[in-house]
Amino acid sequence: MSANKKARTQPPYELLYWPGIPGRGEFIRLAFEAAGVSYRDVAVESEHAMAVINSLISQESTGSDGNPPAFAPPALRIPGEGKNGAPLLIYQTPSILSYLGNKLDLAGADEAEKAWVLSHTLTALDLNNEAHDTHHPIAVADYYQTQKEEALKKSKDFRQARVPKFLSFFERVLKGNHAQGQAKFLVGSSLTYADTSLWQVLDGLQFAFPKEIEARKKDYPLLFGTFYHSVKETKGIKEYLGSDRRQPYGMGIFRHYPELDRQ
Amino acid sequence: MSANKKARTQPPYELLYWPGIPGRGEFIRLAFEAAGVSYRDVAVESEHAMAVINSLISQESTGSDGNPPAFAPPALRIPGEGKNGAPLLIYQTPSILSYLGNKLDLAGADEAEKAWVLSHTLTALDLNNEAHDTHHPIAVADYYQTQKEEALKKSKDFRQARVPKFLSFFERVLKGNHAQGQAKFLVGSSLTYADTSLWQVLDGLQFAFPKEIEARKKDYPLLFGTFYHSVKETKGIKEYLGSDRRQPYGMGIFRHYPELDRQ
């Protein structure tokens, strides 16, 4: 994007997500913050965020401005980049990150790296989804209390089988890329949206399952000894995490129910 | 890819997936078959498929040939396209489809369409994953029989809340794109990997939940009246589905447990 165009459409990006939780919107926010690119965050900046999102995912919508409907937030709106100069609307976290990664120089250096960055991001988001399902194993729209018994079983399997499977995998990714990435980057020798996305999941897991992760950290020295702190200290990310733009965890994907953690 | 290069590296693509089930490998197969591009299918063509896949996802692997390790199959190996002329290895279904879609001309006509094709594919794969979780709501590595009680609850929510939510969404996508796609294509005016991927999920749902889908078909006239049949009759797809390369459903993602269907 030329400097002229950037100036003309400032702020060029609009993030549409639920207010009140970091949620899946956080993966998009971290990409913007790492790149130092401004964006309008409807969840934080608009008093009408709920209405905006409810309209976005209306069961009556067939899309608008040449865009398809969106299944769920987050969505990204980019003025002027759609059909015939209309706003472009993209939904689905990995699809937004894939599009945005290229624009923000966070997608990898060549075609192979771009593929791996997307692959690792999808794997981090799978772990994110499984963390969500620990407190909602039966029905996403029902209360935790109605499925607490099943949540206890699901969490046990998640902590004992799934968490080590995923963490071991990412430890090996860092090891395989160590000559280039120095355990600071999953792919190549610079930050990508795979790094910021995995970081968010590791951070959320430490909030939701503090005892479990604390007990396992020593098994993944690259992940928790180098990678996690390195991403957290990255310019842009560090400032963001210290600002009031970073929302606290709450009743979203990562919830701290002590009974679901290691006892 | 130039004609020369194509001839030189024939067969250029190698699909790595578990033998014996269509599974997530099927989304990759359908893209190849729709494009009429040959590929080596390890699950079908090799006697050592299990060993190949177990090696691919070994808990010791840090990758090879400059590629990262793979978390799970499917993976795609493309000779000569990796670092320094090594084979390129990509894992994660949506990442493979995104890469392959561009090569096979199944990804959409421009940047906006490419984003939507990936987004809709991710949504179809979310539905695919939720269908899997109906029979494995607690622990993916345990037997169905150990989590049957929870599966009955999960399936009820899936059939009553999730299936109509997803099907209504895709019906509206077809409606919104009707002027171009004539209800035959989700995006634009030609076949994409979003179409073949959604088709596979609709087909699997009819196998796993025949009563539920039969009862709901009338609510989604574009999806089941036009789209499903149109994709099935597509050149390449039609021949594939009539061949012995198409494997039957079994103990994979889509399983027909009558007790989980509408009673």
Contacts between the chains, C-beta under 8 A, distances in Angstrom:
chain1	res1	chain2	res2	distance
A	59	B	168	6.2
A	60	B	172	8.0
A	61	B	172	6.5
A	62	B	172	4.7
A	62	B	173	7.7
A	62	B	175	4.7
A	62	B	176	3.6
A	63	B	172	7.6
A	63	B	173	7.6
A	63	B	176	4.0
A	63	B	177	8.0
A	66	B	112	7.9
A	67	B	112	7.9
A	67	B	116	7.6
A	68	B	116	5.5
A	68	B	119	7.8
A	68	B	120	7.2
A	68	B	173	5.1
A	68	B	176	5.5
A	68	B	177	6.7
A	68	B	186	7.7
A	68	B	187	7.2
A	69	B	169	6.6
A	69	B	172	5.1
A	69	B	173	6.3
A	69	B	176	6.3
A	71	B	123	4.8
A	71	B	166	7.7
A	71	B	169	5.1
A	81	B	111	7.9
A	81	B	112	7.3
A	82	B	112	5.8
A	83	B	112	6.4
A	88	B	112	5.4
A	88	B	115	7.5
A	90	B	115	4.6
A	90	B	116	7.3
A	90	B	119	6.2
A	91	B	119	5.3
A	92	B	118	7.2
A	92	B	119	4.1
A	92	B	122	4.4
A	92	B	123	6.5
A	94	B	94	6.4
A	94	B	118	7.4
A	94	B	122	6.0
A	95	B	115	5.6
A	95	B	118	4.4
A	95	B	119	4.1
A	95	B	122	6.0
A	98	B	98	6.9
A	98	B	115	7.6
A	98	B	118	6.4
A	99	B	111	7.6
A	99	B	115	5.1
A	111	B	81	7.8
A	111	B	99	7.6
A	112	B	66	8.0
A	112	B	67	7.9
A	112	B	81	7.3
A	112	B	82	5.8
A	112	B	83	6.4
A	112	B	88	5.4
A	115	B	88	7.5
A	115	B	90	4.6
A	115	B	95	5.6
A	115	B	98	7.6
A	115	B	99	5.1
A	116	B	67	7.6
A	116	B	68	5.5
A	116	B	90	7.3
A	118	B	92	7.2
A	118	B	94	7.4
A	118	B	95	4.4
A	118	B	98	6.4
A	119	B	68	7.8
A	119	B	71	8.0
A	119	B	90	6.2
A	119	B	91	5.4
A	119	B	92	4.1
A	119	B	95	4.2
A	120	B	68	7.2
A	122	B	92	4.4
A	122	B	94	6.0
A	122	B	95	6.0
A	123	B	71	4.8
A	123	B	92	6.5
A	133	B	133	7.7
A	137	B	137	5.3
A	137	B	138	6.5
A	137	B	150	7.0
A	137	B	154	7.3
A	138	B	137	6.5
A	138	B	150	6.7
A	138	B	153	4.9
A	138	B	154	5.2
A	138	B	157	6.1
A	139	B	153	7.6
A	139	B	154	7.6
A	139	B	157	4.0
A	139	B	161	6.9
A	140	B	157	8.0
A	140	B	162	7.9
A	141	B	157	7.9
A	141	B	161	6.2
A	142	B	157	7.6
A	147	B	153	7.9
A	150	B	137	7.0
A	150	B	138	6.7
A	150	B	150	5.2
A	150	B	153	7.4
A	153	B	138	5.0
A	153	B	139	7.6
A	153	B	147	8.0
A	153	B	150	7.4
A	154	B	137	7.3
A	154	B	138	5.2
A	154	B	139	7.6
A	157	B	138	6.2
A	157	B	139	4.0
A	157	B	140	8.0
A	157	B	141	7.9
A	157	B	142	7.6
A	161	B	139	6.9
A	161	B	141	6.2
A	162	B	140	7.9
A	166	B	71	7.7
A	168	B	59	6.2
A	169	B	69	6.6
A	169	B	71	5.1
A	172	B	61	6.5
A	172	B	62	4.7
A	172	B	63	7.6
A	172	B	69	5.1
A	173	B	62	7.7
A	173	B	63	7.6
A	173	B	68	5.1
A	173	B	69	6.3
A	175	B	62	4.7
A	176	B	62	3.6
A	176	B	63	4.0
A	176	B	68	5.5
A	176	B	69	6.2
A	177	B	63	8.0
A	177	B	68	6.7
A	186	B	68	7.7
A	187	B	68	7.3
